[in-house]
């Protein structure tokens, strides 16, 4: 044993701990093409959403005399059924659709993660109660549930956001509780408890950092899901209400053009599809690189 | 789960008796019980939808000219003047007998019961769902098995990329893409895009488009539509739904089989020199049934959600479209009935999936 020690000392050069930034740079360098594509597209969407008033050629609800105008110089993608510029609506649609979906996901995560981790920490009857409630909520398809609740509360943006956040937080709750259960039994959590730290501190400083990667990946997936649900509801005419520009309702309002072989209604639909594909690519790569998860050997 | 079961068997005499009950039957019964409880709670939630209506709902529905008498009559009709528990039991009792109450759209002298509105629609939706399932399930299983057999080949990669993309597409995008494809069959030759292409390319694209059968893009259906005509007109919604659900089922089938292929007994079969196809079909597949059946049932349940959007796109007269219309006009009894039908089907399918996976679980079939 003693003879081995010098060898270890010579080979074990002082290891410099990498900073978070350099680790991120290394991970990014190894990212596959699909992940780069996903990140690029997502970034473009975010920029368009943030800078909408600067990029858009016209105002969101500005109406021109010609409805269903063809593509041309004045209106790049023509005008919609009321004579509003399609390109402008698409750009503002990014803002409304993505913004609302993002806000919903944030609310759903705040509620889901907090309750899930509390349930994991305290167990007992609150955990039982919450878990059974979640089981029941998840046993109805969320689109159907959302439709039913919207028929009661009416389609306003507030009720839309709250209803979908509630239905979506059930999935977040399950995940947060499941991964939280693995961490709360660790020694360092016990040490923190013995040290006399409060539950909020333990949640934030001891448990949350350890379960962050799966939660971030889930955030991406949940965002996609929420985004698609809101788009579907708006498409059905019970989601985001006019005159706000939004991709789901834009597809519906211009759908008649399809029968004349015009691709215009496919633009907002394609915008929705492209963003979901992009986010999925990023999440896919993130899951692979953080968990070492592989499809097969 | 396993630990819990072990703890229960460890704690004494009554368990000796319980051990003799067939474990499969026991788990299935537990699951059935849980399914019934879920259905009960869900029915309470759907029922309380009407109790959550804002207080002035009757007034809002009847409009400005409502007299106190008509408001009271409507409240009596909905049953708002009775205690909720009594209302729930009379409601669920009537539901069980097929009486779903009357729609808010009915007026005095012209009563429209929810049951008569829903019945033909339900038949149409079931028709569409069954038709889709008959195509989608064999297709997904076949593709999944082939992808597992030739994994990491170009075929596998192609199928994987295509399915990953269709999973992330919203249903209405897929639907309108297909509709656009059918329509371009007639309009493509005249477009600017076609004229800007070289002639041979434009001609060949046009020829390819003409191979696509001219499916109707609006699913016009009534009770008089003959069977095959019905199939023909429902083709577009059905193809859309197939594309949406095949992806997930196929990926899960592939994953389940590949998971099996890494077990030692497959290595054994391989070393004996069996052909890969035989290994997959005779050795891997029988053990992969449980996860595959689960995912098939899960996707059939998912059809229910997809059906809503697709029915609206193709104006197919099914329950989904009815529900959306009812939500817009806030016709709560119809919404409730639709939600109950959808929820019950969803719970039932998930229940069947669970029971099949319990019944095919070898660990439960051969208890030690």
Interface residues (C-beta under 8 A of the other chain):
Chain A: X135 X136 X139 X140 X141 X142 X143 X144 X145 X147 X148 X149 X150 X151 X152 X154 X224 X228 X231 X232 X235 X236 X237 X238 X251 X255 X258 X259 X260 X261 X263 X265 X266 X269 X270 X272 X273 X276 X277 X280 X295 X296 X297
Chain B: X38 X41 X42 X45 X46 X49 X52 X53 X151 X164 X165 X167 X168 X169 X170 X171 X172 X173 X176 X177 X179 X180 X183 X184 X186 X187 X188 X191 X217 X255 X258 X259 X262 X301 X302 X304 X305 X308 X309 X312 X313 X323 X324 X326 X327 X328 X330 X331 X332 X335 X336 X338 X339 X342 X343 X346 X347 X350
